[in-house]
Amino acid sequence: MFSVTTKDRSLDERPKEPLPEGFGLTIARFRQLDSPKWEGRVMGVSSLALFLVIAALTYENSKSVIGAVAFALLYPPFWFGYIVIAVVPSSISSAIWRRVQKDYKQYLEYKKSQSDYKVRLADWFRTQLFWWRNLGGREFEIELAQLLTKRGYQVKWTGKAGDGGIDLALWKDGRNVIVQCKAHGRPIGPAPVRDLFGTMIDRNASEAWLVSSFGFSKAARNFANGKRIQLFSIEDLLRINDPS
């Protein structure tokens, strides 16, 4: 049997994206602070000046405009100089300018809120059935391994050819569990269940789990009934706390 968690309503609703207005900023002001227009102009002018100097010096020797341009673009010191003369000074000057602005604190708070939102949104997606059903086979295995790790299992990802169809190996409370993942777009029939049962016996595992994106047929569940094999849809695993 497994225990069912109390649903966290915060995971049911998609997190709301923070808006700059909530931090006393307009969208235009945030963009100005985040990427000042003059920063790009400074970088452009600096890099153009450097390019023209190198091209002019090259032209004096080659007397070829095309050759001078090509040399300047392919000349490694040009790109090094671009970073040293254009990119770094512009970034530093932008950081200094931004720090002395009176709404710099609001800008930082909004940026942090944006970062937190991205983390919460990624966590929210992982609680949604549609997200799991759109994963490919390898992604499904890896994400399931991470989910079970958070549930307190020691997890080893073994999904590779020639491993008897076993994708994950779990250990918890003295039990060793073998897991096969099926990221298929339809319910799983009895054949994979029979194969997994045979592998479980062969490996002398405590039990076996078959985890599917879209559930199982009645015949598959009938075969697993009374055996040390559990059939979980991903919806089951999202809903329960411990599949033990």
C-alpha positions as CSV (number, residue, x, y, z in Angstrom):
1,M,0.0,0.0,0.0
2,F,1.1,3.6,-0.5
3,S,0.4,6.7,1.5
4,V,-1.4,9.7,-0.2
5,T,-0.1,13.1,0.4
6,T,-2.3,16.1,1.2
7,K,-2.3,18.1,-2.0
8,D,-0.4,21.3,-1.9
9,R,-2.7,23.9,-3.6
10,S,0.4,26.0,-4.4
11,L,1.4,23.3,-6.8
12,D,-2.0,23.1,-8.5
13,E,-1.9,26.6,-9.9
14,R,0.7,27.9,-12.2
15,P,3.0,30.5,-10.5
16,K,2.4,34.0,-11.5
17,E,5.2,35.8,-13.3
18,P,6.3,38.9,-11.4
19,L,5.8,42.3,-13.1
20,P,8.2,45.3,-12.8
21,E,5.2,47.4,-11.8
22,G,5.0,45.3,-8.6
23,F,8.5,46.7,-7.7
24,G,7.9,50.3,-8.6
25,L,9.4,50.0,-12.1
26,T,7.9,50.4,-15.5
27,I,8.8,48.0,-18.3
28,A,10.6,50.7,-20.1
29,R,12.6,51.7,-17.0
30,F,13.5,48.1,-16.3
31,R,14.8,47.6,-19.8
32,Q,16.8,50.8,-19.5
33,L,18.4,49.6,-16.3
34,D,18.9,46.0,-17.6
35,S,20.4,47.0,-20.9
36,P,21.2,50.7,-21.4
37,K,21.0,51.8,-25.0
38,W,24.3,53.6,-24.8
39,E,26.0,50.4,-23.8
40,G,25.5,48.9,-27.3
41,R,26.5,52.1,-28.9
42,V,29.8,52.2,-27.0
43,M,30.6,48.6,-27.8
44,G,29.7,49.2,-31.5
45,V,31.9,52.4,-31.8
46,S,34.8,50.9,-29.9
47,S,34.8,47.7,-32.0
48,L,34.4,49.6,-35.2
49,A,37.3,51.9,-34.4
50,L,39.5,48.9,-33.5
51,F,38.5,47.1,-36.7
52,L,39.3,50.2,-38.8
53,V,42.7,50.6,-37.2
54,I,43.7,47.0,-37.9
55,A,42.2,47.1,-41.4
56,A,44.1,50.3,-42.2
57,L,47.4,48.9,-41.0
58,T,46.9,45.8,-43.0
59,Y,45.9,47.8,-46.1
60,E,49.2,49.7,-46.0
61,N,51.0,46.3,-46.5
62,S,48.6,44.5,-48.8
63,K,47.0,47.4,-50.8
64,S,43.9,45.3,-51.0
65,V,40.6,46.4,-49.3
66,I,39.1,42.9,-49.3
67,G,42.3,41.4,-48.0
68,A,42.5,44.1,-45.2
69,V,38.9,43.5,-44.2
70,A,39.3,39.7,-44.2
71,F,42.5,39.9,-42.2
72,A,41.0,42.2,-39.6
73,L,38.0,39.9,-39.1
74,L,40.2,36.8,-38.8
75,Y,43.0,38.4,-36.8
76,P,42.8,36.9,-33.2
77,P,44.1,40.0,-31.5
78,F,41.1,41.9,-33.0
79,W,38.6,39.7,-31.1
80,F,40.8,39.9,-27.9
81,G,40.9,43.6,-28.3
82,Y,37.1,43.7,-28.8
83,I,36.6,42.0,-25.5
84,V,39.2,44.2,-23.7
85,I,38.3,47.5,-25.3
86,A,34.6,47.2,-26.0
87,V,32.8,44.5,-24.0
88,V,34.5,44.7,-20.6
89,P,34.6,48.5,-20.2
90,S,31.0,48.8,-21.4
91,S,29.8,46.2,-18.9
92,I,31.7,47.8,-16.0
93,S,30.5,51.3,-16.8
94,S,26.9,49.9,-17.1
95,A,27.3,48.2,-13.7
96,I,28.6,51.4,-12.1
97,W,25.8,53.6,-13.7
98,R,23.1,51.1,-12.7
99,R,24.3,51.0,-9.1
100,V,24.0,54.8,-8.6
101,Q,20.4,54.9,-9.9
102,K,17.8,55.6,-7.2
103,D,15.7,52.6,-8.2
104,Y,18.6,50.2,-8.3
105,K,17.3,48.3,-5.2
106,Q,13.9,47.8,-6.9
107,Y,15.8,46.5,-10.0
108,L,17.7,44.0,-7.9
109,E,14.5,42.8,-6.1
110,Y,12.7,42.4,-9.4
111,K,15.6,40.4,-10.9
112,K,15.7,38.1,-7.9
113,S,12.0,37.7,-8.2
114,Q,12.4,36.7,-11.8
115,S,15.0,34.1,-10.9
116,D,12.8,32.7,-8.2
117,Y,9.8,32.5,-10.6
118,K,11.8,30.5,-13.1
119,V,12.6,27.9,-10.4
120,R,9.0,27.8,-9.1
121,L,7.7,27.4,-12.7
122,A,10.1,24.5,-13.4
123,D,9.0,22.8,-10.2
124,W,5.3,23.4,-11.2
125,F,5.8,21.8,-14.6
126,R,7.1,18.7,-12.9
127,T,3.8,18.4,-11.0
128,Q,1.8,18.4,-14.2
129,L,0.7,15.3,-16.0
130,F,0.9,16.9,-19.5
131,W,4.6,17.8,-18.9
132,W,5.5,14.2,-18.0
133,R,3.6,12.8,-21.0
134,N,5.6,15.0,-23.4
135,L,8.9,13.6,-22.2
136,G,10.9,11.3,-24.4
137,G,12.0,7.9,-23.0
138,R,15.5,9.0,-21.8
139,E,14.1,12.2,-20.3
140,F,11.3,10.3,-18.6
141,E,13.8,8.0,-16.9
142,I,16.1,10.8,-15.7
143,E,13.2,12.9,-14.4
144,L,11.7,9.9,-12.6
145,A,15.1,9.2,-11.0
146,Q,15.2,12.7,-9.7
147,L,11.6,12.5,-8.4
148,L,12.3,9.3,-6.5
149,T,15.6,10.7,-5.1
150,K,13.5,13.5,-3.6
151,R,11.2,10.9,-2.1
152,G,14.1,9.4,-0.1
153,Y,15.2,6.6,-2.4
154,Q,18.8,5.8,-3.4
155,V,18.6,5.7,-7.1
156,K,20.9,4.4,-9.8
157,W,20.0,5.1,-13.4
158,T,20.8,2.0,-15.4
159,G,18.8,2.7,-18.6
160,K,21.0,1.3,-21.4
161,A,21.0,-1.5,-24.0
162,G,21.7,-4.9,-22.7
163,D,20.6,-4.3,-19.1
164,G,17.5,-6.5,-19.2
165,G,15.2,-3.6,-19.8
166,I,15.8,-2.2,-16.3
167,D,16.0,1.6,-16.2
168,L,16.4,2.3,-12.5
169,A,17.6,0.5,-9.5
170,L,16.2,1.7,-6.1
171,W,17.2,1.1,-2.5
172,K,15.4,2.1,0.6
173,D,14.9,0.5,4.0
174,G,16.7,-2.6,3.0
175,R,14.6,-3.2,-0.1
176,N,16.0,-3.3,-3.6
177,V,13.6,-2.4,-6.4
178,I,14.1,-2.6,-10.1
179,V,12.1,-0.2,-12.2
180,Q,11.2,-0.2,-15.9
181,C,9.9,3.0,-17.5
182,K,7.5,3.2,-20.4
183,A,7.0,6.7,-21.8
184,H,4.5,5.4,-24.4
185,G,1.4,7.2,-25.7
186,R,-1.0,4.4,-24.8
187,P,-1.7,2.0,-21.9
188,I,0.8,-0.8,-21.4
189,G,-0.4,-4.4,-22.0
190,P,0.6,-7.6,-20.1
191,A,3.7,-8.6,-22.1
192,P,6.1,-6.0,-20.5
193,V,4.7,-6.9,-17.1
194,R,5.4,-10.6,-17.6
195,D,9.0,-9.8,-18.8
196,L,9.6,-7.5,-15.9
197,F,8.4,-10.2,-13.5
198,G,10.8,-12.7,-14.9
199,T,13.7,-10.2,-14.6
200,M,12.7,-9.5,-11.0
201,I,13.0,-13.3,-10.2
202,D,16.2,-13.5,-12.1
203,R,17.8,-10.5,-10.3
204,N,16.4,-11.6,-6.9
205,A,15.0,-8.2,-6.4
206,S,12.6,-7.4,-3.5
207,E,10.1,-6.1,-5.9
208,A,9.7,-4.5,-9.4
209,W,7.9,-1.4,-10.6
210,L,6.6,-0.6,-14.0
211,V,6.0,3.1,-14.5
212,S,4.0,4.3,-17.5
213,S,3.0,7.7,-18.9
214,F,-0.5,6.5,-19.8
215,G,-1.4,3.7,-17.4
216,F,-2.0,0.0,-18.0
217,S,-4.6,-2.3,-19.5
218,K,-6.9,-4.4,-17.4
219,A,-5.0,-7.6,-18.5
220,A,-1.7,-6.0,-17.3
221,R,-3.1,-5.2,-13.9
222,N,-4.7,-8.7,-13.6
223,F,-1.3,-10.3,-14.2
224,A,0.5,-8.1,-11.6
225,N,-2.2,-8.7,-9.0
226,G,-0.8,-10.7,-6.0
227,K,2.8,-10.5,-7.2
228,R,5.7,-8.5,-6.0
229,I,5.3,-6.1,-8.9
230,Q,3.7,-2.7,-8.8
231,L,2.2,-0.8,-11.7
232,F,2.3,3.0,-11.4
233,S,1.2,5.5,-13.9
234,I,3.1,8.8,-13.6
235,E,-0.2,10.3,-12.3
236,D,0.0,7.8,-9.4
237,L,3.5,8.9,-8.5
238,L,2.6,12.5,-8.6
239,R,-0.3,11.9,-6.3
240,I,1.4,9.7,-3.6
241,N,4.1,10.4,-1.1
242,D,5.7,7.0,-0.9
243,P,5.0,4.1,-3.3
244,S,6.2,1.5,-0.7
